[in-house]
Amino acid sequence: MRQKQRCCITRDAITGLVPADAEFDGLIRFEASRARGLFQEGFQLLPLLDRRSRACVGAMACIYRGLLDISEREPGAVLVDRVSLNTKEKSHLALAALLGRVR
C-alpha cells in the first residue's frame, strides 16, 4: 500500500503567492456567495431526511455557513490563519439545528 506524503507549504509562502487586495477580497466574497447559494438549495432537501439525520446535516451546514460569514466579513483572514468558529458559536448553531430552527 502506498503511503501518502504530506506537502508542507509555509504560511509565508502562501501569503507571498496570493496578494491580499481588493481583487482577492472580491474572489473570496464571490466564492462565499456561491457556496451560500448551494447551501440554500441543500437546505430545501432537509425535509427528506429523518429527524436525526436532518439535525446532523443541518448543524454541520449551519457551522459551515458561519465560516462563510467570517470569510465574507474578513476575506484576508484565510491567508493569515485557519478560519473557525468558537465553541459557543458552534454550540449555538448546532442547538438551533437540533431544534429545527435552521435559517
Order of alpha helices (4+ residues) and beta strands (2+ residues): alpha-alpha-alpha-alpha-alpha
